[in-house]
């Protein structure tokens, strides 16, 4: 980023900032890509929480701090250690998927006709090439 982001600016950099703020839990009520009042308020709140001067202006250093998503190096180490201890979830069995489907139909989330229609609809297939050796 070669310039600071501030109120009333537009563009891809602002969109990326808004996405980052949303992932951190800030509600984005501004138009996507427009640095509006809600975006500025979220930036100011973040700055205040980090003990910085609440200017509402985003420079590269602040953006880097935001990317760390409120974690300190110690917290990141703890998080990595915890995720290493947590076993990966096992894939669902066909029996479990069938049970979930029956429950969703029973609760009226979708009908059997909608399920049949979706199952008969063609789905895109990802074609991958084998690595060159």
LINNORMO-V242178 format. One record per pair of residues at least 24 apart in sequence whose ideal C-beta (glycine too) atoms are under 8 Angstrom apart, sorted by the first residue. I is the first residue (numbers start at 1). J is the second residue. Records with the same first field share a line. If there is no record, write none. Layout:
I=J + J
This chain:
1=59 + 60 + 63
4=57 + 58 + 59
5=35 + 57 + 58
6=35 + 40 + 56 + 57 + 58
7=35 + 36 + 37 + 39 + 40 + 56
8=34 + 35 + 36
9=34 + 35
10=34 + 35
14=39
17=43 + 58 + 63 + 66
20=63 + 66 + 67
21=46 + 66
23=69
24=66 + 69 + 70
